[in-house]
Amino acid sequence: MQYFKSFYNYILNEKELSVWIKDIPSLLIHWEETKNSDFESWKKIIKKIPIIQSPLTELKNQVALTNLSECINKEDILKLESLLKKLSPWRKGPFTFGPIKINTEWRSDWKWKRIIRHIAPLKNRKVLDVGCGNGYYMWRMLGEEARSIIGVDPSQLFFSQFNASKKLLGINNDIYFIPLPFEKIPPANCFDTVFSMGVLYHRVSPIEHLSQLRDQLRPGGELVLETMVVPGDETTVLVPKGRYAQMRNVYFFPSSKALVVWLEKCKFTNIKIVNESDTTIEEQRQTDWMKYNSLDSFLNSNQNLTVEGYPPPRRVIITANRP
Ligand SMILES: Nc1ncnc2c1ncn2[C@@H]1O[C@H](C[S@+](CC[C@H]([NH3+])C(=O)[O-])CC(=O)[O-])[C@@H](O)[C@H]1O
């Protein structure tokens, strides 16, 4: 409950989100009761993170707390760095907390750069980020002056990383993380922009996922969809037999053209492929903050196939509207 008090206040005051009041609190009570064993230690780490008085933040061009060195001494900065390291692996970022640079597995800022120029300006929009990871993009959305941002992701580690960065950045805007699987969230038909980035290939039923995204949007609202694709025409879809680039729980990798057909089937309009690019080993790599293997270990020696023999990772960004 302690985590969700302000979120409940927010949805109680947002008429269009009041449909969530019936189901979400009971789902979150169940979540509280079934948290994994590491969560308690992550909670203790977050408790030890200092509250910064008058933090100066930068969210438009990066996620940064710029005046940390002026607020706490060198020794406390080292302590803070070791606390944050205990929340590893940090996959999405980077984050700059004064002299502490969280060099994450992904250069998520590069993806944001590819996306931001193609989407409806987020200023004053009500935004939903499905599969929000540790919330990196939520901070960037706030940097674009979105009115409110709700992220949904079942990972308890990412929820903890979000809470750590929220505490450090000292931000009390309407920005909330719901640690549940998206499929459990009732349709609200009210968001101005819904993001689904890096989630579709994890879904057993991608058409259902697209329909659920549509049903969170208001009429005319914008979907920003980012997912992995394979080369091919409208009829091409790869369903890997086992893993893909060593990832488990992956199901459908359509071509971009096939994905457009899926979106049409879900009645989206104004469908635009705005970017398609190969993922490089510079964008996804092992760092001090993510010490497990990364993309270069998941490709063959020529880097022209995954270790399983599939086409290497390529990602598309598509925008579309709910009619
Ligand atoms: N059922 C689900 N409901 C909601 N989230 C889920 C579900 N299943 C998995 N996830 C979450 O979806 C995210 C997929 S990563 C993309 C992160 C960010 N969006 C990015 O674009 O970097 C993949 C990637 O690395 O691209 C993870 O945070 C999962 O916990």
The ligand as a MOL file (V3000), in Angstrom:
LIG
                    3D

  0  0  0     0  0            999 V3000
M  V30 BEGIN CTAB
M  V30 COUNTS 30 32 0 0 0
M  V30 BEGIN ATOM
M  V30 1 N 3.3530 -9.0620 -19.5520 0
M  V30 2 C 4.1140 -7.9930 -19.4620 0
M  V30 3 N 3.5710 -6.7930 -19.1930 0
M  V30 4 C 4.3520 -5.6870 -19.0920 0
M  V30 5 N 5.7050 -5.7260 -19.2390 0
M  V30 6 C 6.2640 -6.9130 -19.4900 0
M  V30 7 C 5.5170 -8.0950 -19.6190 0
M  V30 8 N 6.3620 -9.1190 -19.8630 0
M  V30 9 C 7.6030 -8.6070 -19.8690 0
M  V30 10 N 7.5440 -7.2790 -19.6360 0
M  V30 11 C 8.6490 -6.3200 -19.5390 0
M  V30 12 O 8.9550 -5.8700 -20.8280 0
M  V30 13 C 10.2790 -5.3520 -20.8070 0
M  V30 14 C 10.9740 -5.7980 -22.0700 0
M  V30 15 S 12.5080 -4.9450 -22.3430 0 CHG=1
M  V30 16 C 11.9740 -3.3870 -22.9330 0
M  V30 17 C 12.0920 -2.2990 -21.9260 0
M  V30 18 C 11.8120 -0.9070 -22.4480 0
M  V30 19 N 10.4040 -0.7300 -22.8260 0 CHG=1
M  V30 20 C 12.6910 -0.5940 -23.6190 0
M  V30 21 O 12.1810 -0.4120 -24.7210 0
M  V30 22 O 13.8880 -0.5200 -23.4170 0 CHG=-1
M  V30 23 C 13.0510 -5.7640 -23.7660 0
M  V30 24 C 14.1750 -5.1100 -24.4230 0
M  V30 25 O 15.2920 -5.1900 -23.8940 0
M  V30 26 O 13.9760 -4.4510 -25.4520 0 CHG=-1
M  V30 27 C 10.9460 -5.8810 -19.5540 0
M  V30 28 O 11.1890 -4.8060 -18.6870 0
M  V30 29 C 9.9580 -6.8820 -19.0080 0
M  V30 30 O 9.9800 -6.9590 -17.5900 0
M  V30 END ATOM
M  V30 BEGIN BOND
M  V30 1 1 1 2
M  V30 2 1 2 3
M  V30 3 2 2 7
M  V30 4 2 3 4
M  V30 5 1 4 5
M  V30 6 2 5 6
M  V30 7 1 6 7
M  V30 8 1 6 10
M  V30 9 1 7 8
M  V30 10 2 8 9
M  V30 11 1 9 10
M  V30 12 1 10 11
M  V30 13 1 11 12
M  V30 14 1 11 29
M  V30 15 1 12 13
M  V30 16 1 13 14
M  V30 17 1 13 27
M  V30 18 1 14 15
M  V30 19 1 15 16
M  V30 20 1 15 23
M  V30 21 1 16 17
M  V30 22 1 17 18
M  V30 23 1 18 19
M  V30 24 1 18 20
M  V30 25 2 20 21
M  V30 26 1 20 22
M  V30 27 1 23 24
M  V30 28 2 24 25
M  V30 29 1 24 26
M  V30 30 1 27 28
M  V30 31 1 27 29
M  V30 32 1 29 30
M  V30 END BOND
M  V30 END CTAB
M  END
